[in-house]
Amino acid sequence: MTAHRLAIERLELDLRGVAPELAESAVRLLGPALRRALSAHAERTAGLVGRARIDAGRIEVAADAGAQGLADRIAHQLVAGALPAATGDR
């Protein structure tokens, strides 16, 4: 197993419309959620090398989303937007 290190200098999240308490809790849970999402795609993380800017797009937030669910959804969207497609054509 190869260990990888990923440095994120800045992450901008626009959580407009999300309750402040929910947004704060989700952001606190985002690190572990990102680690899980990245480890699920470990064979493709080499595609992140040299990526300077990533726009992961938008997500819809369910009205009943909990903090963990929101953190997992954000992490999944970030990883999906950052990694090359499975076919390597991204």
C-alpha positions as CSV (number, residue, x, y, z in Angstrom):
1,M,0.0,0.0,0.0
2,T,1.4,3.4,-1.0
3,A,0.8,6.4,1.2
4,H,-0.1,9.6,-0.5
5,R,-0.2,13.1,0.9
6,L,-2.5,15.8,-0.4
7,A,-2.1,19.4,0.6
8,I,-5.2,21.6,0.2
9,E,-4.2,25.2,0.5
10,R,-7.6,26.7,0.3
11,L,-11.1,25.3,0.0
12,E,-14.0,27.6,-0.7
13,L,-17.5,26.3,0.2
14,D,-20.6,28.3,-0.4
15,L,-23.2,26.8,2.0
16,R,-25.8,29.5,1.4
17,G,-29.2,28.3,2.5
18,V,-27.8,25.7,4.9
19,A,-28.4,26.3,8.6
20,P,-25.2,27.7,10.3
21,E,-25.1,24.9,12.9
22,L,-25.4,22.2,10.2
23,A,-22.8,23.9,8.0
24,E,-20.3,24.2,10.9
25,S,-20.7,20.6,11.9
26,A,-20.4,19.4,8.3
27,V,-17.2,21.3,7.8
28,R,-15.7,19.8,11.0
29,L,-16.5,16.3,9.6
30,L,-15.2,17.1,6.1
31,G,-11.5,16.0,6.7
32,P,-12.4,12.4,7.6
33,A,-15.1,12.3,4.9
34,L,-12.5,13.4,2.3
35,R,-10.0,10.8,3.6
36,R,-12.7,8.1,3.1
37,A,-13.7,9.3,-0.3
38,L,-10.1,9.5,-1.5
39,S,-9.2,6.1,-0.1
40,A,-12.2,4.6,-2.0
41,H,-10.4,5.8,-5.2
42,A,-6.8,5.3,-4.1
43,E,-5.8,3.7,-7.5
44,R,-6.7,7.0,-9.2
45,T,-5.2,9.6,-6.8
46,A,-2.1,10.0,-8.9
47,G,-4.3,12.1,-11.2
48,L,-4.3,14.8,-8.6
49,V,-0.6,15.6,-8.9
50,G,-0.1,19.1,-10.3
51,R,-3.8,20.0,-10.3
52,A,-3.8,23.7,-9.3
53,R,-7.5,24.5,-9.3
54,I,-10.5,22.3,-9.2
55,D,-14.1,23.3,-9.5
56,A,-16.2,20.6,-8.1
57,G,-19.5,22.2,-9.2
58,R,-22.7,22.3,-7.2
59,I,-24.7,19.9,-5.1
60,E,-28.2,19.9,-3.9
61,V,-28.6,19.6,-0.2
62,A,-31.6,17.6,1.1
63,A,-33.7,19.4,3.7
64,D,-33.2,16.5,6.1
65,A,-29.4,16.1,5.5
66,G,-27.4,15.6,8.7
67,A,-23.9,16.9,9.2
68,Q,-22.3,13.6,8.3
69,G,-24.4,13.2,5.2
70,L,-23.6,16.7,4.1
71,A,-19.9,16.2,4.7
72,D,-19.9,12.9,2.8
73,R,-21.8,14.5,-0.1
74,I,-19.3,17.4,-0.3
75,A,-16.3,15.0,-0.1
76,H,-17.8,12.8,-2.8
77,Q,-18.4,15.8,-5.1
78,L,-14.8,17.1,-4.5
79,V,-13.3,13.8,-5.3
80,A,-15.5,13.2,-8.3
81,G,-14.5,16.7,-9.6
82,A,-10.8,16.2,-8.9
83,L,-10.0,12.7,-10.1
84,P,-9.6,11.8,-13.7
85,A,-12.3,9.7,-15.2
86,A,-11.9,5.9,-14.8
87,T,-11.1,5.6,-18.5
88,G,-8.3,8.2,-18.1
89,D,-9.8,10.6,-20.6
90,R,-10.3,13.5,-18.3
